[in-house]
């Protein structure tokens, strides 16, 4: 990934004492597709190619295709912000020729159900052990855009810079209105108290 590539991250502003777009998750929450591994656990940062992909990979991750619903409480503490690496990053590609070279297919790595996370996290551990600084793949929730994971022991917070080009707070009226419109285009309703 070239330095300056813009990434989008949706994160919970209440998860850390001073939440920022460049904070890595040190092991909070349940297992994810590619985290957590190692002893001690390797902190990770998930991001996406666009705000919409970041929403699909976080807020809407567990909403099945078709009509769905989430609640205001699901989004009220969520924020979207842009960030960029300040240097080139070496990422393992779990898409295109990368999957073929690895002898696998997306359905076994990046398009699995959550029940397969204990198996898929081993791909992240293998990429980490091979010296990669993170991974890139086509989002399974928005398969026209890329999703990313960065490893904190390879990518320092100082290697990332928050971008001033984009920020949105979904608990605020303007951000919430935008999110309602985007979700409505996907047949997902946001229920308010």
N, C-alpha and C positions, 0 to 999 in steps of 0.2 A: 504494500500500500504506500503510495507516494506521500511524502510530507505535504501537509496542507489539505488532504482529502477531507471533505466535510462529512461527518457522521452525526446521526441523531440518536438521542438517548431519552427514553421515558423512564423516569425513576421516581421513587416515593420520597418526597421531601421530608418525611418523618423518620426515615430509617437510621439516620446518623445525627449526631449533635450539630454538625455543620455540613449539611448535604450540599454537594456540588456536583456538576456534571462530570467531573473527572475523578470522583471517589470510586474506588473499587469495592465490590462486595466481598467482605472477608469471611463469608460463610453463613450469612443470615438467611433464613427461610429454608424451604425444602430443597431437595435435589432438582437440578435442572438438566437439560440435555447434555451440557458439557461441564458441569460443576457439581460438586467440588471433588477434588482429588488432592493427593499428597498429604504428607505429615511434616510440618503443619499444613493445613489446607492452603492451596494457592488461591489468593484473591483474584476475582475476575471482573471484567467490565463488559457487558453486552451492549451493542449499539446496532444501528441499521443505516441503510443508505438514504432513507427518507423518514420524515415524521410519521407518515402513514404506515410504513413497514414497522417502525418502532412500536406504534400503537398495536398493530396486528400481532406482534411478537410478545407484547406484555399485557396490556389491558384486555385484549380480545383473545389471548392465547388459548384459554379454556372454553371459549364460546364456540360451539359447533357451527359448521356452515349452515346457512339458511337463517330464517328468523330467529333472533335471540334477544337477550336482554341482560343488562348489567345495571347496577345501582349507582346513584350519585356517590355513595360511600366508597365504591370501587375506584373512583377517579378523583375524589375531592382533594387528596393529598399528592396527586401525581403532577409531575412537571415534565415538559419536553424542552430540551436544550440541545444546541449543536456544539460539537467539539471537533478538534482536528489534531492529528499528530504533528509534532514539530520536526520529526525526522522520518525517514522511510522505515516501514515496519515489514518484517519478514513473516508472512502469514501462510499457513497450510491451506490449500484450496480444496474444499469438499464440494466441488461442483465441476462441471465440464470435464476436461481431461483429467483433472485431479482425482476424481472418483474412479475413473477407468484405470489410472496408474495404480491406485490403491487396491484395485480388484473388487470394488463394491459398487453399490448403487445407493441413491438418495434414500430409497425406502428402508434401507438398513441403518442409516446414520442420521440424516437430517429430517426425515419424514416419518419418524416412528411415534408411537404412543408413549405417554409418560411412563408406562410400565417398563419400557425398555431403557430408561435413563441409566440404570446401573451398568448397562452394557455400552451405551453410547458415550458415557463419560470417559470410558477407556480410550476413545479416539482422541479426546482432548489431552489426556495424559500422554498418549503416544506422540502427539504433535509437540507437546511440551518437552518430552524426553529427547526428541529429535532436534531440539534447538529453536523451534519456531516461537515467535512472540505472540501468536494468537492464531485464529482460524477465520476463514470466510466461507460462506455457503449461500445458496439461494434460499431465501426465506420460504418456509413451507406454508406460512400463513398469507404471504403476499409474494407469490413466486416470480415476480418480475423484478424483484430487488434483492439486494444482498443483506445478509445479517453477519455480524462479527462478534467475536469474543477476543478479548485481550487478556494476557496473563500478567499480573501485577509484579511478579518477580523478574519479568523480562521488559515490561513497559512501565516506566516510572511515571508518577503523577506529573513530574516536570517534563515528560515527553509529550504531554497533551496540553492543549490550550482550549479554554472555553471560547466559543465563537460568539461574537456580538451580533451575528447575522440572524439569529433565531432563538426565541425563548417563548414558551407558552405555559401558563398555569391553568390547569383544567378546573380547579376549584373556584376560579374567578369568573365573573359573568362573560367576558369576551372569549376567554379560552374554552369555557364550558359550552357556549353557543357554537363555536367552531367544531368542537368534538361531537356535539349532538348531531350537527349536520353531516359530518363525516360518517358517523356510525349509522345514521339513517340511510345513507347511500349503500350501506352493506346489510340493510334490514335488521339492524341491531338498535333496540330502544334503550335509552338510559332512563331508569325510573327514579323520580325525585321524591323525597319524603313529603 
